[in-house]
Amino acid sequence: MTTTYDDAMRRALELAARGPRVGGNPQVGCVLLDDAGTVVAEGWHKGAGTPHAEADALSKVSDARGLTAVVTLEPCNHTGRTGPCAQALIVAGVSRVVYATADPTPTASGGAQTIRDAGIDVIEGVLGHEARAFQHRWLTAARLGRPYVTAKWAASLDGRAAAADGTSQWITGPEARTYIHQLRADNDLIAVGTGTVLADNPSLTARDADGALLPHQPQPVVLGSRAIPAGAALFTHPRGVVTESGDLSDILERLFAQGHRSLFIEGGPTLMAAFIAADLVDEYVVCVAPLLLGGPRVAVDDLGIGTLGDGRRLLLQSAEIFGPDVVITAREEH
Ligand SMILES: NC(=O)c1ccc[n+]([C@@H]2O[C@H](COP(=O)([O-])OP(=O)(O)OC[C@H]3O[C@@H](n4cnc5c(N)ncnc54)[C@H](OP(=O)(O)O)[C@@H]3O)[C@@H](O)[C@H]2O)c1
C-alpha cells in the first residue's frame, strides 16, 4: 500500500510517543519508505545514550540506498553520546529526508542543510503543526535554553492557597491530587520554596491513588536560603533533595545545562509570584475547589500589575472536572 508523507509522519509521531517524555532528549520517530511508498522500517528514540530514531530505523534495513526517511524532528547535526543523524542518513544513501519541524538547539540544528549539501532532497514542514504541538514542551525548553516551567497550585473558589493559619492540606480532593501526582511524574524536576517546606513538610514524591511510588520520580529542588529542618520528609525522597538559591534565571540555566528539560513548581505564593514576574512560567495548572476561605493567603503574591490592561492573559488549554474540583490548564503565549 502506498503511504503518503502525511501518513508516514503520523506514524512517526506515534512511534515518537513511545519514547520517554522526561530527560534531556526529544521524543523522535522515524519511518523509512521505499520508492513505492511502502514502509520498510520504523524507529524511535528510547532515551539518552540510546540510538536516535533515524539510526534505530536504519539499523533495521540491510540497504537504505534510495529510501525516503520521514522524521518528526530535523535530523541532528552534532555528535553527542551517539553520532550525528544527518551524517548517518547521508552515509546510508537515502535519497530523500522529510521532516516535520526544525530543531532549535544551537548545537544540533543545521542537519537539514548538511543533508541538502550532500545532494539529498529535503522536505520540511510535513505535519509541522502536529509535531510542534506534540513536542511543545521540549521545543520551548530548547528554544529558551531553560526547562519548561509548569506552575501548579490548588486554590479555593475565592483564590486562596491556604487558610489564615497557613494550613492548605488539602484544599482539593483525592481525584485532583492523583492527577497532579501523574503530572509530577511527567517532569524532570519538582520545586517548592523554603516557605512551603517549613509550613507543609511535603515529601514531593509522585504517588498513585494508593500511595505507591510511580516509576518516575522527579528530582526535588528547594529554592531559598533557609535551611531544610533535619527530619524533613524531603530527606526520605528516593532521589534526595537539591537546594538552590539566587537568581531564578541563572538557576534554570544551570538545571538546563545538567540535562533537565521540565520543572513542575508547586508553590508557594511567594515563589510563584517571583517566577511569574520574571516571565519564567510557560504553563499553569490550577486546581480550584468549591471552597471559600477568604483572608490574606492568596494563591499568588503581588505581581506588580497596577491596572487590568497589564494583566497576563493566558491561552486556556483545558478545564476538567476531577471529583468535586476543577483543574484548569493555561499557557503563556511566548
Ligand atoms: N495551595 C497550594 O497549592 C500551596 C502550595 C504550596 C504552599 N502553599 C501554602 O503557602 C504557604 C507558604 O507560602 P510562602 O510564600 O511562605 O512559601 P514559598 O513561596 O514556598 O517560599 C517562599 C520562599 O522562597 C524562597 N525563594 C527562592 N527564590 C525566591 C525568589 N526569587 N523570590 C522570592 N522567594 C524566593 C525564599 O526563601 P528564603 O527566604 O529561604 O531565601 C522565600 O522566602 C503555606 O501556608 C503553604 O501551606 C499552598
The ligand as a Tripos MOL2 file, in Angstrom:
@<TRIPOS>MOLECULE
LIG
   48    52     1     0     0
SMALL
NO_CHARGES

@<TRIPOS>ATOM
      1 N1         -2.4080   25.7130   47.8570 N.am      1 LIG1
      2 C1         -1.2410   25.4260   47.3390 C.2       1 LIG1
      3 O1         -1.1450   24.9230   46.2130 O.2       1 LIG1
      4 C2          0.0070   25.6740   48.1450 C.ar      1 LIG1
      5 C3          1.2210   25.2170   47.6510 C.ar      1 LIG1
      6 C4          2.3650   25.4970   48.3780 C.ar      1 LIG1
      7 C5          2.2860   26.2050   49.5380 C.ar      1 LIG1
      8 N2          1.0680   26.6220   49.9830 N.ar      1 LIG1
      9 C6          0.9590   27.3750   51.2350 C.3       1 LIG1
     10 O2          1.7620   28.5550   51.0820 O.3       1 LIG1
     11 C7          2.2750   28.9300   52.3430 C.3       1 LIG1
     12 C8          3.7790   29.1160   52.2320 C.3       1 LIG1
     13 O3          3.9730   30.1920   51.3360 O.3       1 LIG1
     14 P1          5.3220   31.0040   51.2030 P.3       1 LIG1
     15 O4          5.0450   32.1000   50.2430 O.co2     1 LIG1
     16 O5          5.8400   31.3120   52.5550 O.co2     1 LIG1
     17 O6          6.2940   29.9050   50.6070 O.3       1 LIG1
     18 P2          7.1280   29.6880   49.2930 P.3       1 LIG1
     19 O7          6.6880   30.5530   48.1880 O.co2     1 LIG1
     20 O8          7.1530   28.2160   49.0910 O.co2     1 LIG1
     21 O9          8.5720   30.0810   49.7800 O.3       1 LIG1
     22 C9          8.9950   31.4180   49.8230 C.3       1 LIG1
     23 C10        10.4960   31.4070   49.8700 C.3       1 LIG1
     24 O10        11.0050   31.0120   48.5970 O.3       1 LIG1
     25 C11        12.3650   31.4000   48.5560 C.3       1 LIG1
     26 N3         12.7280   31.9520   47.2530 N.ar      1 LIG1
     27 C12        13.6410   31.4090   46.4060 C.ar      1 LIG1
     28 N4         13.7780   32.1720   45.3440 N.ar      1 LIG1
     29 C13        12.9690   33.2400   45.5060 C.ar      1 LIG1
     30 C14        12.7160   34.3720   44.7220 C.ar      1 LIG1
     31 N5         13.3160   34.5950   43.5520 N.pl3     1 LIG1
     32 N6         11.8260   35.2670   45.1790 N.ar      1 LIG1
     33 C15        11.1910   35.0770   46.3580 C.ar      1 LIG1
     34 N7         11.4090   33.9990   47.1410 N.ar      1 LIG1
     35 C16        12.2950   33.0910   46.7210 C.ar      1 LIG1
     36 C17        12.5740   32.3870   49.6770 C.3       1 LIG1
     37 O11        13.2510   31.6250   50.6640 O.3       1 LIG1
     38 P3         14.3740   32.1300   51.6820 P.3       1 LIG1
     39 O12        13.6820   33.1880   52.4980 O.co2     1 LIG1
     40 O13        14.6950   30.9010   52.4530 O.co2     1 LIG1
     41 O14        15.5150   32.6450   50.8880 O.co2     1 LIG1
     42 C18        11.1660   32.7090   50.1220 C.3       1 LIG1
     43 O15        11.0840   33.1060   51.4630 O.3       1 LIG1
     44 C19         1.8920   27.8250   53.3090 C.3       1 LIG1
     45 O16         0.7510   28.2450   54.0260 O.3       1 LIG1
     46 C20         1.5470   26.6570   52.4050 C.3       1 LIG1
     47 O17         0.6100   25.8070   53.0130 O.3       1 LIG1
     48 C21        -0.0620   26.3770   49.3120 C.ar      1 LIG1
@<TRIPOS>BOND
     1     1     2 1
     2     2     3 2
     3     2     4 1
     4     4     5 ar
     5     4    48 ar
     6     5     6 ar
     7     6     7 ar
     8     7     8 ar
     9     8     9 1
    10     8    48 ar
    11     9    10 1
    12     9    46 1
    13    10    11 1
    14    11    12 1
    15    11    44 1
    16    12    13 1
    17    13    14 1
    18    14    15 2
    19    14    16 1
    20    14    17 1
    21    17    18 1
    22    18    19 2
    23    18    20 1
    24    18    21 1
    25    21    22 1
    26    22    23 1
    27    23    24 1
    28    23    42 1
    29    24    25 1
    30    25    26 1
    31    25    36 1
    32    26    27 ar
    33    26    35 ar
    34    27    28 ar
    35    28    29 ar
    36    29    30 ar
    37    29    35 ar
    38    30    31 1
    39    30    32 ar
    40    32    33 ar
    41    33    34 ar
    42    34    35 ar
    43    36    37 1
    44    36    42 1
    45    37    38 1
    46    38    39 2
    47    38    40 1
    48    38    41 1
    49    42    43 1
    50    44    45 1
    51    44    46 1
    52    46    47 1
@<TRIPOS>SUBSTRUCTURE
     1 LIG1         1 GROUP 0 **** ****
